[in-house]
Amino acid sequence: MYKIVDKKMLNPTVVQLQVEAPLVANKAKPGQFIILRVDEQGERIPLTVAGVDKQAGTVKIIYQIVGATTEALSHKQAGDYLQDFVGPLGVATHLDGLKKVCIVGGGVGCAIAMPIAQALHEMGAEVTSIIGFRSRDLLILEDEFRACSHSLHIMTDDGSYGEKGNVTAPLKRLLEAGERYDMIITIGPLIMMKYVVATAKPFGTPVTASMNPIMIDGTGMCGGCRLTLNVDGKKVTKFACVDGPDFNGYEIDFDEAMARGRMYSAFERHKHSETCNLFSKEVG
């Protein structure tokens, strides 16, 4: 059993937990993830490590309440316990040798981008961060990004905070102005990452895309995170959870990944509603 030592709501649908897991905290690196189960009957879900405190032996996870398991997890409080908390899993983000990097995060994907930006900053790299949200109410981790970024661009779809528009607008502006990056690292919705790659392509800037959004069981057994990559003109199959989650953005078939991600959306909405109704009855 793994104790939740702290809980914080970052916005109405995004939750941050600090979980006591010293073995995981000692080894986890930016880009890796854990698998947890809320209780004995719970499903296994992968969540990216959003930070560690090795001295305290705690691991930070940040998640959005979108499905049955994250709904159940959101009802846990500080002092409660999780059934399982396994990791670190996946391949850590490759950061060696990077001196100037642009981090592009969208929505809750910013929770994955943040520890990468922090690690680069600690290494002495120049970090430009671009983070996007639908509105100011959904903004998370602004202070953390400001602390580790040489420059920070905040975008909102409705213009309620920062600049109105999507994350590709400042990225294109920076590239057209002559900024050159060793790497663009993008983490967020698949459609966002697809257009980040398209924006960077005319400039020949390398892009790493994190395929966390398509992971399900986190071990490669379910096949849900199967990816088709175009490598030197040949189609190659990889699995985000065991071969990634980071991949060369130019090689990813985003359209296929998005189509697969939509297959179970109706089922997941139904299970989420069932879980909400269950907790409502318990409270009532």
C-alpha positions, -999 to +999 in steps of 0.1 A: +000+000+000+012+035-009+003+065+012-010+098-003+009+124+017-005+155+000-033+164-024-039+196-043-064+207-069-046+226-097-078+234-115-114+221-114-104+189-132-067+184-126-053+169-094-018+167-080-009+140-055+023+133-036+026+096-030+050+079-006+071+055-028+108+058-019+120+031-043+103+048-073+114+083-061+151+071-060+152+060-096+126+079-116+138+103-143+119+129-164+097+113-191+091+080-172+058+069-157+043+047-130+013+023-130-012+025-102-043+008-089-067+027-066-079-005-049-080-043-053-108-041-078-093-012-097-079-012-132-042-004-139-035+030-154-002+047-164+005+082-151+037+101-158+060+111-130+057+149-125+085+152-100+102+134-072+116+142-037+143+117-031+149+128+005+112+125+014+108+094-007+077+109-025+066+109-062+044+136-077+017+127-101-007+150-119-038+138-137-070+150-152-104+135-141-116+121-174-125+084-168-137+059-142-103+054-125-093+090-124-127+098-109-122+072-082-087+084-076-100+120-072-120+109-041-088+098-023-075+122+003-042+129+020-037+100+045-054+075+022-036+047+005-033+033-031-033-004-037-004-004-062+022+021-074+048+005-097+077+021-116+096+038-129+086+025-164+093+037-199+124+052-214+135+085-198+136+116-221+170+120-238+185+153-226+222+148-229+239+174-250+209+197-254+219+233-249+189+252-263+154+236-262+118+247-268+093+229-247+057+229-261+030+216-237-008+215-239-033+211-211-024+184-186+005+175-209+022+204-192+026+182-161+048+159-181+067+187-198+075+205-165+100+180-150+117+179-184+120+217-185+133+217-149+159+191-156+171+210-187+173+242-166+194+224-139+217+212-166+223+248-177+203+246-210+184+276-223+147+267-221+119+284-240+085+271-228+052+274-247+022+262-228-014+263-239-049+259-223-085+263-233-089+291-208-074+308-177-095+286-154-076+255-167-041+270-164-016+250-143+020+252-132+027+287-144+050+295-115+070+263-120+075+270-157+085+306-151+112+294-126+129+271-151+123+289-184+145+316-201+112+327-217+076+316-212+047+320-236+012+312-223-016+307-248-053+303-242-079+294-268-103+322-256-077+348-249-087+349-212-050+349-202-017+353-220-020+354-257-051+342-276-045+313-300-027+279-300+008+269-292+020+268-328+016+306-332+045+316-309+065+286-321+062+297-357+070+333-348+102+323-329+114+300-357+107+327-384+126+352-362+157+330-365+156+311-332+173+277-336+168+249-311+187+217-306+153+201-300+116+209-297+100+186-271+062+185-273+037+169-250+000+173-251-031+163-272-022+143-303-037+169-326-016+196-310+016+176-313+008+169-350+007+206-357+038+213-337+057+189-359+042+204-390+052+239-378+088+229-371+093+209-403+100+237-428+128+248-404+143+214-401+142+215-363+143+181-346+111+173-327+105+148-299+069+140-292+057+122-261+031+096-268+018+093-233-018+101-244-022+068-261-009+045-233-033+022-215-019-007-196+017+005-197+034-029-204+028-035-241+004-064-236-028-046-246-016-032-278-036+000-273-005+022-276+007+006-309+023+032-331+032+032-368+064+050-376+077+059-410+115+052-407+135+057-439+105+050-460+095+018-442+066+014-418+077+002-383+055-008-354+064+004-319+047+005-285+046+038-267+048+023-232+078+000-237+097+016-267+088+052-256+070+072-247+092+096-266+096+093-304+109+113-334+078+135-342+085+133-379+082+096-380+048+093-362+016+085-380-006+109-358-037+103-378-037+066-371-029+072-334-058+096-331-082+072-348-073+045-324-077+068-294-113+076-304-123+039-305-132+036-268-142+072-260-179+064-258-172+034-235-149+054-212-176+082-209-201+056-199-178+041-172-170+076-159-207+083-155-212+050-137-184+058-113-197+093-106-231+079-099-216+053-075-198+079-055-229+101-055-249+073-040-223+066-013-222+103-003-260+104-003 
